[in-house]
Amino acid sequence: MTAATLEKTPTATADTAAHTKRRRSGIALGVIAWLVGILFVLPVVWMFLTSFHSENDAATNPPSVFAPLTLDGYANFFGGGASPWPPLLNSITASVLSTVLVLILAIPAAYALSIKPVRKWTDTLFFFLSTKMLPVVAGLLPVYLIAQGIGMLDNIWLLIILYTSMNLPIAVWMMRSFLAEVPGEILEAASMDGCTLPRTLRTIVMPIVLPGIAATSLICFIFSWNELLFARVLTATVAQTAPVFLTSFVTSQGLFLAKVCAAAVVVSLPVLIAGFAAQDKLVQGLSLGAVK
Amino acid sequence: MTTTAERPVGTPANTALQRTGQWARRAPLLPALIFMIIVTQLPFVGTLVISFMNWNAYYPDERGFAGFDNFVRVLTDINTRNAILTTILLTASVVIISLVLGMLIALLLDRAFLGRGIVRTMMITPFLVVPVAAALLWKHALFNPEYGLLNGVLTWIFGANAPQPDWITAAPLTSVIIALVWQWTPFMMLILLAGLQGKPLDVIEAAQIDGCNNWQVFRHMTFPHLRQYLELGGLLGSIYIVQNFDAVFTITSGGLGTANLPYTIYQTFYNAQDYGRASAAGVVTVIGTIIIATFALRTVSSLFREEGAR
């Protein structure tokens, strides 16, 4: 490049001009990216801001952005009317326990689909995926009737089982892609050296797969936490989850915008934290491990 | 072991061993497989059976076999047909708009610029708001005609005489679509950004040196490379948005022509207690899904084979 520029000075100036032009358009594109990002995050920022406003300041037109901050919205949410704590605890129970169950079932299954694959393992893998494609709503009624028959309606264990079935395919796909990264030669070498299976799993497989387990857990947690349809139909007062509790805000009730925003913030906070923590693994999880 | 003596040809002991080996391999898979069959497949059999029954929980005495009556009622019912159309329209528009937006934003974020990580984090945020909470946010804090942010901004710009549309009433389905696009664009963007970051840089650099302009590079190199990621995003997005219940339930409560199939089935079963008809609608939905899923699965499996071949 330098040799060429030394020989022909006119091209050099053209080069610099092109370079400046490219840099300028680069800056412009960067600014556009920032504007788009701000546009997308704005509703969430607005939700946080409104949750810290008083009800009167929250319901003005034009909006009062710089109104004094207060915790009244949160006080109303936690103190006024039905307490959100039982639904929040139910959501935590359902999400955590179903995630544990998913891992217990998915890890051995993924092992049998990757490290020591069974015959027709791709068919099995696609069976798991196909269960995700069948609409949940089409199986809801029999589940409701069976639950009613055995007295499991409004029981958190019913949700735990259903959330496990909802997330198991995702977890199997994700865990399979993580386990597939374990190099086969190392496992062979270990077994030749007389390493027992539990020891191989503990010392070789686990360290490689642990980040994958963490990512899988977070994805399963988020999906269980967000679920509405099952919880809405199958629970009432006892096993109600946080999203079901939120549906009580569907119809307007006078001045309640700050309270709604506070509720939305409280219920979304665990997912926001989990999601930001797993940002790097989020893509891999959402694409069922197909995208690394 | 005695069988070995009886059969001179072949190695039965070996086959027996192989069989035991196969079962040992299968064993870790079985709990998950059995669990899935019981919890997800058996209910569908139940739905299939009930779809042929005359069963309304309000009239328990009239329960009985109905033949194809429920299906005839479902397929001739204007509400169901509208629900099918709404489902297709809702799913297609949300998936296509968020794919296009997601791709444009992914292209923007694929370049180095100041604060790229922060912009990426800002972009992901909508996807991490609990769906019901997001729907409430749009319904009350943004779309509300009196104190929503959208009309508030209009007042800022145009003053006291600003137009103050009632967004949800004026354009109910579009409102739902906007809220869903806001949540799903980050999802598409993430998958496509991951795809972009795996594109063959050396080839693109060579093309640029050879004098290809940006559009040519995009058209002939980046886009073909992105295709499989677009397909994957489209497939996963469709799976989730076809089943959307939260946004329809929260923003419009299924009113004003926004009731999609999941919402309609929910209502037939939960409010009208018409079990037979709800099940027939469920079976119709499943058949529709299977048709679409067959194509979709083919797409994923090709992606998957490529990954395996690598």
Interface residues (C-beta under 8 A of the other chain):
Chain A: G26 I27 L29 G30 I32 A33 W34 V36 G37 I38 F40 V41 P43 V44 W46 M47 T50 A58 A59 T60 N61 P62 P63 L105 A106 P108 A109 Y111 A112 L113 K116 P117 V118 R119 T122 T124 F126 F127 F128 L129 S130 T131 K132 M133 L134 P135 V136 V137 A138 G139 L140 L141 P142 V143 Y144 L145 I146 I161 L162 T164 S165 L168 P169 V172 I222 W225 N226 L228 L229 R232 V233 A242 P243 L246 T247 F249 V250 S252 L257 V260 C261 A263 A264 V265 V267 S268 V271 L272 A274 G275 F276 Q279 L282 V283 Q284 L286 S287 L288 A290 V291 K292
Chain B: Q22 R25 R26 A27 P28 L29 P31 A32 L33 F35 M36 V39 T40 Q41 L42 P43 F44 V45 G46 T47 I50 I105 L108 L109 R111 F113 L114 G115 R116 I118 V119 R120 T121 M122 M123 I124 T125 P126 F127 L128 V129 V130 P131 V132 A133 A134 L136 L137 W138 K139 H140 A141 L142 N144 E146 Y147 L149 N151 G152 V153 T155 W156 Q164 W182 T185 P186 F187 L190 I191 L193 A194 G195 G198 Y229 L232 L236 I239 V242 Q243 F245 D246 F249 T250 S253 L261 P262 I265 Y266 F269 Y270 Y275 A278 S279 G282 V283 T285 V286 T289 I290 A293 A296 L297 V300 S301 L303 F304 E307
